[in-house]
Amino acid sequence: MIKKDFRRKKPYVLYTSDGSRILGTHATYASALRQERAIQANKRKMRKNPFTTESEFEHMIEPLSEMQVRELMGAYYPQSVSDPKAFVEDQRLYQALESEHFVWFGDQGRMLKIDINNTVALEDNVFDWEKLSAVARAPDVFDFKIPFHVGYVQVLSLDCCDILDAMADSSRFPYYDPSPDDRDMVYFQLRDGHHRTLGALLSGDSYAYVNVGNYTMDGYDKWVAKGRPENVYNIAVYKYLDDNLISVGLTHQYIKDLYSTIDNGL
């Protein structure tokens, strides 16, 4: 449902049907209505994985002009686009990995590759649709790979209770058609960097990179220190991290060469 709240910069607020959480804020009623209709349409589809609201986001990507993309990226990610050479130099102590149109800087040994099919937004995260749209459109405007510091995720897996809850209450995973075969399926909940990460994935990149959050990483490190026992809670997550954590990134010289011909972005 849509409510007006003129205390907000964007006064049209879309809530869940029970009013318990905000799904988005908008400058116009038409924009809020478009998001609401997209959500309703996707609930009718009940797509098998992902759990993410990919289709909803695709409906909300706005057709920004090149000038608007440059202005928004300059406002939200100034160093990434106005002086990417300086940005990557500042990030030289971090591990670097690249996707099709972006370069990602994160913590050594804590980075994972994710895609749109296994990623879900943090519940109650409020999106700025212009900001998300600017990131999604940025590869069409800038002629270099846009450097970002990564967001981070909590790594989760479906257990029997999750699947039974999803069968009983479709609102928990509204884009998921639950199946008993999905037990131990691993997915990622974004905790920070929603606009960067999902914007990059919605730009057409087949994957992005993130840091594993402290809660997940602390549990994994303790599991490793105990000799990787089998009979523990979160075993599916820990085995996934064992197989997929990335310990080797791009060399500093490679990154330096990648941006060597760029004077400035804007």
N, C-alpha and C positions, 0 to 999 in steps of 0.2 A: 504494500500500500504506500501511497505517496502523501507526504505531509509537507506543509510550508513552514519554514522556520527562518524568519527574516533576521535572526541574530547571526546566521551563517552567511559567509561570503557567497556560497552557492546554496540558495534557500530551499530548493526542492529536494527533499530527502526521501529516498526509497527505503522502506523497512520490509522485513519479513512479514508474512501474513499475520503473525501473532504480535508484531510490534516489538519483539525482543532484541532485534539487532538491526544495524544499518547496513544496507547493501551498496549504497552509493549516494553521492550528493551531486546536484546538477544546477546549472545556471538557469535552465528553462524547464518548464513542465514537460515539453515535448521530448526533451532528452531523457528525463526520468521515466517517462512513459515508454520510450524505446527500450530502455534497459529492462523494465518490468515485463514487457511483451516478449523480449528475448529469453528471459528466465522461464516464463510460462511455456514458450515453445519448446525449449530444451527439456523441461520436465516431461512434456508429452512424449518426447523422443526416447527418454530413458536409455541413453547410449551406454553400451558396455564400455568399460574403462576408456578414457581416464575418469578419475574422480573430479578432476579440475573443471572449472567453468570456462573451458576454452571457447566453446561456441558463443557463450554469452559475451565474452571479451571481444571476439571477432565482430559481433554486431555493434559493439560500442566504439570500435576504432573510428575516429573522426577523419574526414577527408581534408587534412590540413594542407595549406599551401607551403611551398618551399620556404617562404619568408617566415611563416608561423612556426615551422619545424625548427628553423635556425634560432628564432627568438626564444622558443620554449626550451630547447636544449641548452641554449646559452644561459637561461635563467636557472634551470634545475641542475645542469651538469656543466658548469662553465669551463673548468679546466679540461675536461674530457674532449670538448669540441673547439675551444678557443686556443688552447695550447697543449695539444696531446703529447707533443715531444717532452715538455716539462712534466706533464702528468706521469708518463711512463718512467721518467727518470726518478721521480719521487717514489715510485712503486718498486724500485729495483731490488729491494730486499724481500719482496714477496714472490711467490711462485706464479708464473705466467702461463696461461693456456689460451688458445684461440678457437673461436667458432667461425662460421662463414663471414660474419660482418663485425665481430666484436673481439676484443682481447680482454681477458679476465685475470685479475690479480687477486690472489688469496693466500692463505697460510700453507706453508710447505707440509705436505702429507695429510692435509685435511680437506682437500678439494674433491668434489664428485662431479661427474657429468650427469645432467638431468635433461629430460625432454618434456614436451607439453603433455605427453600421455601418462606421466606418473607424478605430476606435481599439482598440489592443491594450495590455494591461498589460505592464509591464516584467517580463521573465523573472526568476523568483526573488522577485518581490515577495510578501510575506506579508500576507494580508488579515486584519483584525480584523472578523469578520462582524457583530458588534453595532454597531461604528462605522459600517460601510457601510450597515447596515440603518437606523440612526438618521438618516443623511443622506437616504436614500431615502424614509423616512416623514415627514421633517420638514415638507414642505409641507402635510401633513394636520393638523399640530399648531399651527404658527405662522401668524399671520394677516398676515404681511408677507413681502416677498421677502428671503430670507436672503443677507446679503452675505458673499462669500468673496474672499480673494486667490487668484489663479489658480495652478494647477499649471503644469508645462511639459512639452513634448513634443519628441521628435526626429522630424522629418518624413522619411519614407522612401518609396521606391518599389520596386515589384517589377521585377527585371530577369530576363533569360532564365535565369540561374543559379538565382535564387530559385524560379522556376516549375518548373524541372527537379528541383531539390532537393525541392520539395513533392510532386512526382509520385513521386519515389523514396522519400521518407520522410515519411509523413503526420503524424508527431509534431511536425514543425517548425511547421506551421500546422494544428493539429488541427481547426479549424472551417472549413477552406477547401478547396473542390473546385477544384484548379488547372486553369487554362486558358491556352493560348498567347495568347488575346486580352487577357489581363490585364497584359501587359507595359506598364510605365510607370504602372501604377495607384498612386496616392499613398495612404498611410495614416499613422497617427500612433501612435508608441509613447510612452506616458506614462512620464516619468522622475521625476515628483514630483506629489503631489496626487491619488493614486489614489482615495482614499475620497471626497474632495470631488467630483471630476470624475465618476467612475462612479456614485457615489451620486446625484448630481443627474440623470444620464441615466436611471438606473433608477427615479427618482421619477416619471417620465413626461415630463420635459422633452425636447423633441425635439432639443435641442442644448445645448452648454456652450461656454465659452471657455477658452483656454489661452494661455500664452506659448510662443513658439518658443524652444527651447533655444539656448545659445551656439554649440554646434558647428554646427548647421544654419544659424543666423543669420550666423555668421562666413563660412561658405562662400558664402552668398547675397550678402552685402555685397561680397565680393571679385569675384564674378561680375558684379554690377552695375557695380562700378568699372572692370572690363575691357571694358565696353560690351555686356554680355549675349551673349557668343559662343555659338554653337549646339553646337559639337562639344566638349562638356565632360561629365565624369562628373556625375551628379545633375541633369541638365538638366530632367527631368520635375519634380523637387522645386522647382527654382528658378523654373520657369515657373508652377508652382502658387502659390508665395509671391508672385510678381509680381501674380497675379490676385486673391489672397485675403487678403493681410495687411490688417488694419483700422487705418486711421490716424486715424479720427474717432470719438470716443466720446460718451457722454452728457454733458451739461453738469453742472457742479457744482450749479447751481441746481435742475436737474431731480432730481438725487439727493437734494438737501436737502429738496425738496418731497415726494419719495417717502416719506421717513421722518419728516416733520414732525409727524405725529399719533401717533407711537409714544412711549410713556413708557419702557417696557422690554419685553424679549422674554419673560423668564421670570417 
